[in-house]
Amino acid sequence: MQMEIPSSFRLMGQSYSDGGESSGAFSDCNSDCSGEIPYSGSPTSSSTASSSGLQRILFACAADYSEEVVRSLVSDLESPSVPVESQRLAAMELRLLAKHSPENRLRIAAAGAVGPLVALLSHPDPLLQEHGVTAIFNLSLCEENKTPIAAAGAIRPLVRALCTGTPTARENAACALLRLAQLDELRVAIGRSGAIPPLVSLLESGGPRAKKDAATALFALLASRENKLRAVEAGILRPLLDLMADPGSNMVDKAAYVLHAVVEIPEGRAAAVEEYGVPVLVEMVETGTSRQKEISVLSLLEICKESAIHRKMAVNEGAIPPLVALSQLGTKKAKEKVTSPTAAPTPLRRQRCRRRGVDRVTEAIEGGQRLTPLVDTWRNGWEWSKGCKYVAVAATEENPSFFLLFFFFFWKY
């Protein structure tokens, strides 16, 4: 008779649960969110798992293991004569030990577990591969383990698991790649190993947690321009815009931030326009939360600032009214920063020019003046070639909607 495991429990003063909290707005993936103990009848549970085996695993969660015991578990993974069921138990114990204890993560790596666990990433047994992926992810939560994991050749097997593993293996492979991508020197290597297309696929067709993990991993990888281009080529814009247009996805913020990273390159801007991203962004400026409005304005600014065609498209989609409204909603601190004559250590003449321009723009917008006179206000009474630049820079410091309106007005009229 198999032992029934509750969804949450306490053991030796420590709390455990079958699942983890979903990641927040680009926080790191949680340690082993997949749930630890397979239920009876679970498709991923071993049919030969015994009550004593499960009790052993439960004890592993809280026990303070010695290095000798850890080495014994590693030896089980390395030995070709050990049955798969025993290797599964050993891999799960290492996975559990690495989940809750930073000290255990270091101890397990020091005992030589990284290499055997990386070998499991290519194992034909799906559950053993899943345990290996999750154990590597849990070990990667320790900063000191990231370089040894990469040096052991984990990146390409993690990418393969991301493509062909179980749903849990795919999710945790995405999280492991996210952790490794936090090292600048590994970001490009991960992209060159083919991680971007399967992450985009996971973003498009995965479950709720898989989409969040994929978005978080992509956000980290897109710090590299090379990876941004790969993401565009993999078709990232369509799933991002679909998520942004669907408040029920609970992915609007994450998708909007990833999209902003993509539109920082010309290819990303062109793809966003081609996939009808401008109407989605304008809608978000009008109806989104304050955070969504802010990131959407910045994305529109990237799309519009170098293209008159894109500016005209945004205006035709109704961008100006919500931008004018948004430009009046800055916080008191933001307004003080923008209009303060000592906001930045610039030369006196530049300070005066910026102060004069910002005051006139602020006065015109808050006074409800019509748009064409507002442009005339900008153009008269001060050195246009330099003044326009200073107004734009000063306005975008805390209220980028000023900057976007500036582009619309300057080139449109």
C-alpha positions as CSV (number, residue, x, y, z in Angstrom):
1,M,0.0,0.0,0.0
2,Q,1.4,3.3,-1.0
3,M,1.7,6.2,1.4
4,E,-0.5,9.1,0.6
5,I,1.3,12.5,0.6
6,P,-0.7,15.6,1.4
7,S,-0.4,18.7,-0.7
8,S,1.4,20.5,2.1
9,F,3.0,19.2,5.3
10,R,5.6,20.0,8.0
11,L,8.6,17.8,8.8
12,M,11.2,18.4,11.5
13,G,10.0,22.0,11.8
14,Q,10.2,22.8,8.1
15,S,7.3,23.5,5.8
16,Y,6.9,21.8,2.4
17,S,4.3,22.0,-0.3
18,D,3.4,20.3,-3.6
19,G,3.9,23.5,-5.5
20,G,5.4,26.9,-5.4
21,E,4.3,30.5,-5.8
22,S,4.3,31.7,-9.4
23,S,7.1,34.1,-10.2
24,G,6.4,37.8,-9.9
25,A,7.2,40.6,-12.3
26,F,10.6,39.3,-13.6
27,S,11.7,37.9,-10.2
28,D,13.7,34.7,-10.4
29,C,12.0,31.4,-10.9
30,N,11.2,29.7,-7.6
31,S,13.2,26.7,-6.5
32,D,11.6,23.6,-8.1
33,C,8.1,24.9,-8.5
34,S,6.9,21.6,-10.0
35,G,6.0,19.9,-6.7
36,E,8.2,17.3,-5.1
37,I,6.3,14.1,-4.2
38,P,4.4,12.3,-7.0
39,Y,0.9,11.3,-6.0
40,S,-0.3,7.7,-6.4
41,G,-1.3,7.2,-9.9
42,S,0.6,10.2,-11.2
43,P,1.8,9.6,-14.7
44,T,5.3,10.6,-13.6
45,S,5.5,8.5,-10.5
46,S,7.4,5.2,-10.5
47,S,5.1,2.2,-10.3
48,T,7.6,0.5,-8.0
49,A,7.8,3.3,-5.5
50,S,7.3,1.9,-2.0
51,S,6.2,3.4,1.2
52,S,9.7,3.1,2.6
53,G,11.1,4.9,-0.4
54,L,8.8,7.8,0.0
55,Q,9.5,8.0,3.7
56,R,13.2,8.1,2.7
57,I,12.5,11.0,0.4
58,L,10.5,12.9,3.0
59,F,13.4,12.5,5.4
60,A,15.8,13.8,2.8
61,C,13.9,17.1,2.8
62,A,15.0,18.0,6.3
63,A,18.0,15.8,7.1
64,D,21.4,17.4,7.5
65,Y,23.3,15.1,5.1
66,S,27.0,14.5,5.4
67,E,29.3,14.6,2.4
68,E,29.6,10.8,2.5
69,V,25.9,10.4,2.1
70,V,25.8,12.9,-0.8
71,R,28.7,11.0,-2.5
72,S,26.8,7.8,-2.1
73,L,23.8,9.3,-3.9
74,V,26.2,10.6,-6.6
75,S,27.7,7.1,-6.9
76,D,24.2,5.7,-7.5
77,L,23.8,8.1,-10.4
78,E,27.1,7.2,-12.0
79,S,27.0,3.4,-11.6
80,P,25.7,1.6,-14.7
81,S,24.7,-1.4,-12.5
82,V,22.2,0.5,-10.4
83,P,18.5,0.0,-11.5
84,V,16.7,3.0,-13.0
85,E,14.3,3.1,-10.0
86,S,17.2,3.5,-7.6
87,Q,18.7,6.2,-9.7
88,R,15.4,8.0,-9.7
89,L,15.3,8.0,-5.9
90,A,18.9,9.2,-5.7
91,A,18.3,12.0,-8.2
92,M,15.1,13.0,-6.4
93,E,16.9,13.1,-3.0
94,L,19.6,15.3,-4.5
95,R,16.9,17.5,-6.0
96,L,15.1,17.8,-2.7
97,L,18.3,18.5,-0.8
98,A,19.2,21.3,-3.2
99,K,15.7,22.8,-3.0
100,H,15.6,24.3,0.5
101,S,19.2,24.6,1.7
102,P,21.9,26.9,0.2
103,E,24.5,24.9,2.2
104,N,23.3,21.7,0.6
105,R,23.6,23.3,-2.9
106,L,27.3,24.0,-2.2
107,R,27.8,20.6,-0.6
108,I,26.2,18.7,-3.5
109,A,28.3,20.5,-6.1
110,A,31.5,20.0,-4.0
111,A,30.7,16.2,-3.9
112,G,31.0,16.0,-7.7
113,A,27.2,15.8,-8.4
114,V,27.2,18.4,-11.2
115,G,28.6,16.1,-13.9
116,P,26.4,13.1,-13.2
117,L,23.3,15.4,-13.0
118,V,24.2,17.0,-16.3
119,A,24.5,13.5,-17.8
120,L,20.9,12.8,-16.7
121,L,19.7,15.7,-18.9
122,S,20.1,13.4,-21.9
123,H,18.8,10.2,-20.2
124,P,16.2,8.4,-22.2
125,D,14.0,7.9,-19.1
126,P,11.7,11.0,-19.0
127,L,11.3,11.0,-15.2
128,L,15.1,10.6,-14.6
129,Q,15.7,13.4,-17.0
130,E,13.1,15.6,-15.2
131,H,14.8,15.0,-11.9
132,G,18.2,15.9,-13.4
133,V,16.8,19.1,-14.9
134,T,15.2,20.1,-11.7
135,A,18.2,19.3,-9.6
136,I,20.4,21.4,-11.9
137,F,18.0,24.2,-11.6
138,N,18.0,24.0,-7.8
139,L,21.8,23.9,-7.8
140,S,21.9,27.0,-10.1
141,L,20.2,29.0,-7.4
142,C,23.6,29.2,-5.8
143,E,25.7,31.8,-7.5
144,E,28.9,29.8,-7.0
145,N,27.4,26.8,-8.9
146,K,26.5,28.6,-12.2
147,T,30.0,28.5,-13.8
148,P,30.7,24.8,-12.9
149,I,27.2,23.9,-14.3
150,A,28.0,25.7,-17.6
151,A,31.5,24.2,-17.6
152,A,30.1,20.7,-17.3
153,G,28.3,21.2,-20.6
154,A,24.7,21.8,-19.2
155,I,23.6,24.4,-21.7
156,R,22.9,22.3,-24.8
157,P,21.2,19.4,-22.9
158,L,19.0,21.9,-21.1
159,V,18.0,23.3,-24.5
160,R,17.2,19.8,-25.7
161,A,15.1,19.2,-22.5
162,L,13.4,22.5,-23.2
163,C,12.4,21.1,-26.6
164,T,11.5,17.5,-25.8
165,G,11.2,17.0,-22.1
166,T,8.1,16.5,-19.9
167,P,6.1,19.7,-19.2
168,T,7.8,20.0,-15.8
169,A,11.3,19.4,-17.3
170,R,10.6,22.1,-19.9
171,E,9.5,24.6,-17.3
172,N,12.5,23.9,-15.0
173,A,14.9,23.9,-18.0
174,A,13.7,27.4,-18.8
175,C,14.3,28.4,-15.2
176,A,17.8,26.9,-15.2
177,L,18.7,28.7,-18.4
178,L,17.4,31.9,-16.8
179,R,19.7,31.5,-13.8
180,L,22.7,30.8,-16.1
181,A,21.7,33.8,-18.3
182,Q,22.3,36.1,-15.4
183,L,26.1,35.6,-16.1
184,D,27.0,38.0,-18.9
185,E,29.4,35.6,-20.5
186,L,26.8,32.9,-20.8
187,R,23.9,34.9,-22.3
188,V,25.1,34.8,-25.8
189,A,26.2,31.2,-25.5
190,I,22.7,30.2,-24.5
191,G,21.2,32.0,-27.4
192,R,23.7,30.4,-29.8
193,S,22.8,27.0,-28.4
194,G,19.3,27.4,-29.8
195,A,17.4,28.3,-26.6
196,I,15.4,31.2,-28.1
197,P,13.0,29.3,-30.4
198,P,11.8,26.8,-27.8
199,L,11.4,29.5,-25.2
200,V,9.2,31.4,-27.7
201,S,7.3,28.2,-28.4
202,L,6.8,27.7,-24.6
203,L,5.6,31.4,-24.3
204,E,3.1,30.7,-27.1
205,S,1.7,27.3,-26.2
206,G,2.8,26.4,-22.6
207,G,0.7,26.4,-19.5
208,P,0.4,29.5,-17.2
209,R,3.5,28.8,-15.2
210,A,5.4,27.7,-18.4
211,K,4.6,31.0,-20.0
212,K,5.8,33.0,-17.0
213,D,9.0,31.0,-16.8
214,A,9.6,31.5,-20.6
215,A,8.9,35.2,-20.4
216,T,11.3,35.6,-17.5
217,A,14.1,33.6,-19.2
218,L,13.6,35.6,-22.5
219,F,13.8,38.9,-20.6
220,A,17.2,37.9,-19.2
221,L,18.5,36.6,-22.5
222,L,17.3,39.7,-24.4
223,A,19.9,41.8,-22.7
224,S,22.0,40.7,-25.6
225,R,21.3,42.4,-29.0
226,E,22.2,39.1,-30.8
227,N,19.5,37.4,-28.8
228,K,17.0,40.1,-29.6
229,L,17.5,39.4,-33.3
230,R,17.1,35.7,-32.7
231,A,13.8,36.3,-30.8
232,V,12.4,38.4,-33.7
233,E,13.4,35.7,-36.2
234,A,11.7,33.1,-33.9
235,G,8.4,35.1,-34.1
236,I,8.3,36.4,-30.6
237,L,6.1,39.5,-31.4
238,R,2.9,37.7,-32.1
239,P,2.6,35.7,-28.8
240,L,3.8,38.8,-26.8
241,L,1.1,41.0,-28.4
242,D,-1.6,38.3,-27.8
243,L,-0.6,38.1,-24.1
244,M,-0.6,41.9,-23.8
245,A,-4.1,42.1,-25.3
246,D,-5.5,39.5,-22.9
247,P,-5.8,40.7,-19.3
248,G,-7.0,37.3,-18.3
249,S,-3.6,35.8,-19.1
250,N,-2.0,37.6,-16.0
251,M,0.9,38.1,-18.4
252,V,0.3,41.7,-19.6
253,D,3.2,43.3,-17.6
254,K,5.7,40.6,-18.4
255,A,4.9,40.5,-22.1
256,A,5.0,44.3,-22.3
257,Y,8.5,44.4,-20.7
258,V,9.8,41.7,-23.0
259,L,8.3,43.5,-26.0
260,H,10.1,46.8,-25.0
261,A,13.4,44.9,-25.0
262,V,12.6,43.6,-28.5
263,V,11.7,47.0,-30.0
264,E,15.0,48.4,-29.0
265,I,16.4,47.1,-32.3
266,P,15.2,48.1,-35.8
267,E,14.1,44.6,-36.7
268,G,12.0,44.4,-33.6
269,R,10.3,47.7,-34.3
270,A,9.5,46.6,-37.9
271,A,8.1,43.3,-36.6
272,A,6.0,45.0,-34.0
273,V,4.4,47.3,-36.6
274,E,3.9,44.4,-39.0
275,E,2.1,42.4,-36.3
276,Y,-0.2,45.3,-35.5
277,G,1.5,46.2,-32.3
278,V,0.8,49.9,-32.4
279,P,-3.0,49.5,-31.7
280,V,-2.2,47.2,-28.8
281,L,0.3,49.7,-27.3
282,V,-2.1,52.7,-27.8
283,E,-4.9,50.7,-26.1
284,M,-2.6,50.0,-23.2
285,V,-1.6,53.7,-22.8
286,E,-5.3,54.5,-22.6
287,T,-6.6,51.7,-20.4
288,G,-3.7,50.0,-18.7
289,T,-2.3,50.2,-15.2
290,S,0.3,52.9,-14.4
291,R,3.1,50.4,-14.9
292,Q,1.6,49.2,-18.2
293,K,1.1,52.8,-19.4
294,E,4.7,53.7,-18.6
295,I,6.2,50.7,-20.5
296,S,3.8,51.1,-23.4
297,V,4.8,54.8,-23.9
298,L,8.5,53.8,-23.9
299,S,7.8,51.1,-26.5
300,L,5.8,53.6,-28.7
301,L,8.6,56.0,-28.3
302,E,11.1,53.4,-29.7
303,I,8.8,52.6,-32.6
304,C,7.9,56.2,-33.5
305,K,11.0,58.3,-32.9
306,E,12.8,57.5,-36.2
307,S,9.8,56.9,-38.5
308,A,7.3,59.4,-39.7
309,I,5.1,56.6,-41.0
310,H,5.0,55.0,-37.6
311,R,4.2,58.3,-35.9
312,K,1.3,58.8,-38.3
313,M,0.1,55.3,-37.6
314,A,0.1,56.0,-33.9
315,V,-1.7,59.3,-34.3
316,N,-4.3,57.6,-36.5
317,E,-4.8,54.9,-33.8
318,G,-5.7,57.7,-31.4
319,A,-2.5,58.0,-29.4
320,I,-2.5,61.7,-28.8
321,P,-5.5,62.1,-26.4
322,P,-4.3,59.4,-23.9
323,L,-0.7,60.7,-24.2
324,V,-1.9,64.3,-23.4
325,A,-3.9,62.9,-20.4
326,L,-0.9,60.8,-19.2
327,S,1.4,63.8,-19.5
328,Q,-0.6,65.5,-16.7
329,L,-0.5,62.6,-14.3
330,G,3.1,62.6,-13.2
331,T,3.8,62.3,-9.5
332,K,4.6,65.4,-7.5
333,K,8.1,64.2,-7.1
334,A,8.4,63.7,-10.9
335,K,7.1,67.1,-11.7
336,E,9.5,68.7,-9.2
337,K,12.4,66.8,-10.8
338,V,11.5,67.8,-14.4
339,T,10.9,71.5,-13.6
340,S,13.7,72.0,-11.0
341,P,16.5,74.3,-12.3
342,T,19.0,72.1,-10.4
343,A,17.7,68.7,-11.5
344,A,21.0,67.9,-13.2
345,P,24.6,69.3,-13.1
346,T,24.4,71.0,-16.5
347,P,25.9,74.3,-17.5
348,L,23.9,77.4,-16.6
349,R,22.8,78.2,-20.1
350,R,21.6,74.6,-20.7
351,Q,19.7,74.7,-17.3
352,R,17.9,77.9,-18.3
353,C,17.1,76.5,-21.7
354,R,15.7,73.3,-20.3
355,R,13.8,75.1,-17.5
356,R,12.3,77.6,-20.0
357,G,11.2,74.9,-22.4
358,V,9.8,72.5,-19.8
359,D,7.9,75.4,-18.1
360,R,6.3,76.4,-21.4
361,V,5.3,72.8,-22.4
362,T,3.9,72.1,-18.9
363,E,2.0,75.4,-18.9
364,A,0.5,74.7,-22.4
365,I,-0.6,71.2,-21.6
366,E,-1.9,71.8,-18.1
367,G,-3.7,75.0,-19.4
368,G,-5.6,72.9,-21.9
369,Q,-4.3,74.7,-25.0
370,R,-5.0,73.3,-28.4
371,L,-2.2,71.2,-30.0
372,T,-1.1,73.6,-32.8
373,P,-0.6,76.6,-30.5
374,L,1.4,74.3,-28.2
375,V,3.8,73.6,-31.0
376,D,4.1,77.4,-31.7
377,T,4.8,77.8,-28.0
378,W,7.7,75.4,-28.3
379,R,9.1,77.0,-31.5
380,N,9.1,80.7,-30.4
381,G,11.3,82.6,-28.1
382,W,14.3,80.3,-27.7
383,E,17.0,78.6,-29.7
384,W,15.1,75.8,-31.4
385,S,17.9,73.6,-32.6
386,K,19.2,73.2,-29.0
387,G,16.1,74.0,-27.0
388,C,14.0,71.2,-28.6
389,K,16.7,68.7,-27.6
390,Y,16.8,69.9,-24.0
391,V,13.0,69.9,-23.6
392,A,12.8,66.4,-24.9
393,V,15.6,65.1,-22.6
394,A,14.2,66.9,-19.6
395,A,10.6,65.8,-20.3
396,T,11.5,62.1,-20.7
397,E,13.4,62.0,-17.4
398,E,10.2,61.3,-15.5
399,N,7.4,61.7,-18.0
400,P,8.2,60.1,-21.4
401,S,4.8,60.9,-22.7
402,F,6.1,64.5,-23.1
403,F,8.9,63.2,-25.3
404,L,6.5,61.1,-27.5
405,L,4.2,64.1,-27.9
406,F,7.2,66.2,-28.8
407,F,8.0,63.8,-31.7
408,F,4.5,63.8,-32.9
409,F,4.2,67.6,-33.0
410,F,7.7,68.4,-34.3
411,W,7.4,66.2,-37.4
412,K,3.6,66.3,-38.0
413,Y,3.1,70.1,-38.2
